Each structure stands twice: as C-alpha cells, then as structure tokens.
Amino acid sequence: MKLDDVVITRAIVESFYKKLLEYSDVDVAIAGAGPAGLCAAYYLAREKVRVAVFERKLSIGGGMWGGGMMFNELVVGEEGKGILDEIEVNYKIYQKGYYTADAVECISTLCSKATKAGAKVFNLISVEDVMLVGEEVCGLVLNWSAVQMANLHVDPLTIRAKYLVEATGHPAELVKIIVKKIGPRLLTSTGDIVGEKPMWADMGEKEVVENSKEAYPNVYVAGMAANAVFGAHRMGPIFGGMLLSGKKVSNEVLKKLKTQK
C-alpha cells in the first residue's frame, strides 16, 4: 500500500483535536504527569471518571525517570509496595522495609495503566492560569509550552473541570497561580504557600500523604506540591509516598464526585 503524506497529516490533526475537544470539559484536570499525578489519574480513570492530565514537558514521569542522582533505581517502603503490587511492577527486597524497583519500568507501567484505564495525557501543554467563576476555580487555562518558552504573546485556551489536582512537584506552579491571582486564601496555616522543608525521608514520606488534600476549594494537591504548599519535608528518591499521595487524592475527589450524583 502506498502511503500518502497528507493523509498522515490529516490523521494526526483530526485525531488530536477530536481528543482535545472531548476532554475540554472533564470531571478532573491534573496539572503534572509525574508519579503522583499519574497515580491519581489511574485510580480516577479506573472508576470511569473523565480525567485529563496536562504535562508541560515532552516526557511524562517527572523525577521518577532518574531514580536517585540519575541512578534509575528507586526505593519504596512497605506501604508503597502495595501499589507496585497492584500495578504489577517488579521489585526486589533490599532489606526489611526497603524495596527497589526499576525506575523506567515503574513510570512507564504507571503511564500505561493510567491511559489504558481511560485517562488522557496531553504533553507539551502548560498551565498558564485558572478559570474562575465568582470565587470558584472551575478550570485550567492552557497554552503550548513552546509559546511560553519563546515568550510569545499568544492567547491561551480554556478547559472546564469540576476538580483540579496540583501535581507539578516542588514548584507547586498551579497553586502559585491561584495565590498570585486570588490572594493568600489557601486552606493552609497561613493562607499562603508555606514552603518546602529540607530533606528528611522518614518524615517527608508520611507528610506527603497527610498533606495530599484540598488546598483551595475544588483544588487538591498531590506529591511534592502537597509538601511545598502545606510546609513539610522533601523525601528524595523514595517514591512510595508519591504513589500513595496520588491514590489518596483520587479517593478524596471520588468522594466529592459521588456526593454530586
């Protein structure tokens, strides 16, 4: 069969824009396709929730690809191991309470599980702003990452979502936008982003799950963004807390969605 280059172009453009239009109005929009964001997307999509994930980079996976200092192995504790079992990622016991897994296998499996469950991941798209009706955050304002990188004055587009999940990692970019545009009215001790504390793996792993919750009405935080927003420690290349954080946020959002039915 002879291939037509123009047909290839049309197939890509028509299919992509059909997908984007289908996900312009969703139940949950997630900013950031790292381990916490993808884990949240997986558990939400598994329950037939319409969920879209927006990642500003070309690659998904956040810091998980690199393991620790570019040694692409990662560590999970006893609780995090349960999620590796569930998504069928291989791991080895290093010693009691410490399990190692291949970083590439882990994040690629998580992405595959999330997308096969029905989540849609849009990479190379940056969150530029939030959509507001009254005082309610109800969507994301998006632009191509290349537009931001080139500092071009190009107006963005908007998607509607019942709930947002901030999973952009250490910078907490989505919540920073909310504070900048709406003011320090977060559900934190100060009303503002409290800020990330230094490395302490044991505390950070616990705190990231505790802090994975609503940070502003209809806006939830997951992963390192949760510890940055609520003021807790980073934990380095141990990733069980990231996975558990995404799962916890998905459960919180699912509860809210069920009350609306």
C-alpha positions in Angstrom: 0.0 0.0 0.0 1.3 3.4 -1.0 1.4 5.9 1.9 0.1 9.5 1.4 1.9 12.1 3.5 -1.1 14.4 3.5 -3.3 11.6 4.8 -0.8 11.1 7.6 -1.0 14.8 8.5 -4.8 14.8 8.4 -5.0 11.7 10.6 -2.8 13.2 13.3 -4.5 16.6 13.3 -8.1 15.3 13.1 -7.5 12.7 15.8 -5.7 15.0 18.2 -8.2 17.8 18.0 -11.1 15.3 18.4 -9.3 14.1 21.6 -8.7 17.6 22.9 -12.4 18.6 22.2 -13.6 15.5 24.0 -11.6 16.4 27.1 -12.3 20.2 27.1 -14.9 19.5 29.8 -13.9 16.9 32.3 -14.5 15.7 35.9 -10.9 16.1 36.9 -7.9 18.0 35.4 -4.5 17.2 36.7 -1.5 19.5 36.3 1.7 17.5 36.1 2.3 13.9 34.8 4.8 12.8 37.5 4.2 9.7 39.6 1.6 11.4 41.9 -0.4 12.9 39.1 -0.3 9.7 37.0 -1.3 7.6 40.0 -4.2 9.9 40.8 -5.2 9.7 37.1 -5.1 5.9 37.1 -7.3 5.4 40.2 -9.8 8.0 38.9 -10.0 6.7 35.4 -10.4 3.2 36.8 -13.6 4.4 38.3 -14.8 5.8 35.0 -14.1 9.4 35.9 -13.3 11.6 32.9 -9.8 12.8 33.7 -7.2 14.7 31.7 -3.5 15.2 32.6 -1.5 18.2 31.3 2.3 18.0 31.3 4.4 20.9 30.2 7.4 18.7 29.2 7.8 16.4 26.2 8.3 13.4 28.6 6.0 12.3 31.3 7.1 10.9 34.6 8.6 13.8 36.5 11.6 12.9 38.6 10.9 9.2 38.7 12.8 8.5 35.5 16.1 9.5 37.1 15.7 7.5 40.4 18.3 9.0 42.6 21.0 11.2 41.1 20.5 9.6 37.7 20.8 6.0 39.0 17.5 4.8 37.6 16.5 2.7 40.6 14.0 3.8 43.1 13.1 2.8 46.6 9.6 2.3 48.2 8.7 1.4 51.7 6.3 -1.2 52.9 3.1 0.8 52.2 4.2 1.9 48.7 5.0 -1.6 47.8 1.3 -2.4 47.8 0.7 0.0 44.8 3.6 -1.7 42.9 1.9 -5.0 43.5 -1.4 -3.5 42.2 0.0 -2.1 39.0 2.3 -5.1 38.5 5.7 -3.6 38.8 8.6 -5.9 39.7 10.7 -5.1 42.7 13.3 -6.7 45.0 13.6 -6.6 48.7 16.8 -4.8 49.7 16.3 -5.3 53.4 13.3 -5.3 55.7 11.0 -2.4 54.8 13.1 -1.3 51.8 12.2 -2.4 48.2 13.9 -1.4 45.0 12.4 -1.1 41.6 13.5 -0.1 38.1 12.5 3.5 37.6 11.8 3.1 33.9 9.6 0.1 34.4 7.7 1.8 37.2 6.8 5.1 35.5 6.2 3.5 32.0 3.9 1.0 33.6 2.1 3.6 35.6 1.6 5.7 32.5 0.3 2.7 30.6 -2.1 1.7 33.3 -3.5 5.3 33.6 -4.0 5.7 29.8 -5.4 2.2 29.3 -7.9 2.9 32.2 -9.1 5.9 30.2 -7.1 8.9 31.4 -5.9 11.2 28.6 -2.4 12.7 28.9 -1.6 15.9 26.9 2.1 16.6 26.9 3.8 19.8 25.8 1.0 21.9 27.3 1.5 24.3 30.1 -1.0 25.6 32.7 -1.0 29.4 32.3 -3.9 30.4 34.6 -7.0 29.0 36.2 -10.6 29.7 35.1 -12.7 31.4 37.8 -16.5 31.9 38.0 -17.2 34.1 41.0 -14.8 32.8 43.6 -14.9 29.2 42.3 -11.9 27.7 40.5 -13.5 25.7 37.7 -10.9 25.0 35.0 -7.5 25.4 33.6 -6.1 28.0 31.1 -3.7 26.2 28.8 -1.1 27.1 26.2 1.6 25.3 24.3 4.8 25.0 26.3 6.7 26.3 23.2 4.7 29.5 23.4 5.9 30.1 27.0 9.5 29.1 26.2 9.6 31.5 23.3 7.9 34.3 25.3 5.3 34.8 22.6 2.2 36.8 23.1 -0.4 34.2 22.1 -3.7 33.9 23.9 -4.4 30.6 25.6 -7.5 28.2 25.6 -9.5 27.0 28.5 -10.9 23.6 29.7 -13.5 23.2 32.3 -13.1 20.8 35.3 -15.1 20.1 38.4 -11.9 19.4 40.3 -8.3 20.3 39.8 -5.3 18.3 41.0 -2.0 20.2 41.5 0.8 17.7 40.9 3.6 19.9 39.4 6.1 18.9 42.1 8.4 21.1 44.1 7.4 24.4 42.3 3.7 23.9 43.1 3.0 26.0 39.9 -0.7 25.7 39.8 -1.2 26.8 43.5 1.2 29.6 42.9 -1.0 30.9 40.2 -4.0 30.8 42.5 -2.2 32.7 45.2 -1.0 35.3 42.7 -4.3 35.8 41.1 -6.8 35.3 44.0 -4.6 36.1 47.0 -3.3 34.1 50.0 -6.6 32.3 50.7 -5.4 28.7 50.8 -6.5 26.1 53.3 -3.1 26.2 54.9 -2.0 27.5 58.3 -1.0 30.9 56.8 -3.4 31.1 53.8 -0.3 31.1 51.6 2.1 28.5 50.3 4.1 27.6 53.5 7.1 26.2 51.6 9.1 23.0 51.4 11.4 22.0 54.3 14.8 20.3 53.9 15.3 16.6 53.2 14.0 14.1 55.8 12.9 10.9 54.1 11.1 9.4 57.1 9.0 12.5 57.8 8.6 13.5 54.2 7.1 10.1 53.2 4.5 10.4 56.0 3.8 14.1 55.5 3.2 13.9 51.7 0.3 11.5 52.3 -1.1 13.6 55.1 -0.8 16.8 53.0 -2.5 15.3 49.9 -5.8 17.1 50.3 -7.8 20.1 49.3 -5.7 23.3 49.3 -8.3 25.6 47.9 -12.0 24.8 47.2 -12.1 22.2 44.4 -8.3 22.2 44.1 -6.3 19.3 45.6 -2.6 18.9 46.0 -0.6 15.7 45.5 3.1 14.7 45.5 5.8 17.1 46.4 3.5 20.0 45.6 1.5 18.9 48.7 4.5 19.2 51.0 5.5 22.5 49.4 2.0 24.0 49.9 1.5 22.8 53.4 5.1 23.2 54.6 6.7 19.7 55.0 9.9 17.9 54.2 11.1 16.6 50.9 12.0 12.9 50.8 14.3 12.4 47.9 14.4 9.2 45.8 11.9 7.2 47.8 8.7 7.2 45.8 6.1 5.2 47.8 4.8 8.5 49.3 4.3 9.9 45.8 2.2 6.9 44.7 0.2 6.8 48.0 -0.4 10.6 47.7 -1.9 10.2 44.2 -4.1 7.4 45.4 -5.3 9.4 48.4 -6.2 12.4 46.4 -8.1 10.2 43.9 -10.1 8.8 46.8 -10.9 12.3 48.1 -12.0 13.5 44.7 -14.1 10.4 44.2 -16.0 11.0 47.4 -16.8 14.5 46.2 -17.9 13.3 42.8 -20.2 10.7 44.4 -22.0 13.4 46.5 -22.9 15.3 43.3 -24.7 12.4 41.8 
